[in-house]
């Protein structure tokens, strides 16, 4: 069975020269892409090269080779078999960071057919996508995905929203900034309000 393993919608440099989609054969025997098509979010589909992918192996197809165009925002790809049936879908929301590829999030613990060697094993309904999640990660064309490596060591992949341009670090900084702002606001209110001062710090004892 062939699936969409990874794609690069916003490469460093020109999109036309750097975009690619990677496919993987998660079956036990070689499989050919002859007659298969790739559909983008606009509903158009393009024919894929009639190449054979060995069992467990990868095939990277460039934009020039299949004449597709990948969106840098809210992108979605669907793989169609020779009968026109949808076999796999991989999509992302928001802006794709430059130089980061889209990786499907798979959950081997929820898929009895998956194994440590193939965390993204097939299910009776197709490919386990763990609720259709994804991550942006460093591209690994022709090799195991970064997200899959995380799954193998038991680490939890971070969902896509934290991988918006700039990565997760700006999101952490934003949280700290909000916390500091709230602390500053509370300090200001306490300093300006005598009742709050007495509540938090206790008032001076009155003498009669």
GINOR-V493022 format. One record per pair of residues at least 12 apart in sequence whose C-alpha atoms are under 6 Angstrom apart, sorted by the first residue. I is the first residue (numbers start at 1). J is the second residue. If there is no record, write none. Layout:
i: [I I]
j: [J J]
This chain:
i: [1 1 1 2 2 3 3 3 4 5 5 5 6 6 6 7 7 7 7 7 8 8 9 9 10 10 11 11 12 12 19 20 20 20 21 21 22 22 23 23 24 24 25 25 25 26 27 28 29 30 30 30 31 31 32 32 33 33 34 35 36 36 36 36 37 38 38 39 39 40 40 41 48 58 72 72 73 73 73 74 74 74 75 75 76 76 77 77 97 97 100 100 100 101 101 101 102 102 103 103 104 105 105 105 106 106 106 106 107 134 135 135 136]
j: [25 26 27 24 25 23 24 88 23 22 23 24 22 102 103 20 21 22 101 102 20 101 70 72 72 98 98 99 98 99 63 61 62 63 60 61 59 60 58 59 57 58 55 56 57 56 55 55 55 53 54 55 52 53 51 52 50 51 50 82 48 80 81 82 80 78 79 77 78 76 77 76 66 142 95 96 94 95 96 92 93 94 91 92 90 91 89 90 164 165 136 137 138 136 137 139 135 136 134 135 134 129 133 134 120 128 129 130 130 160 159 160 163]
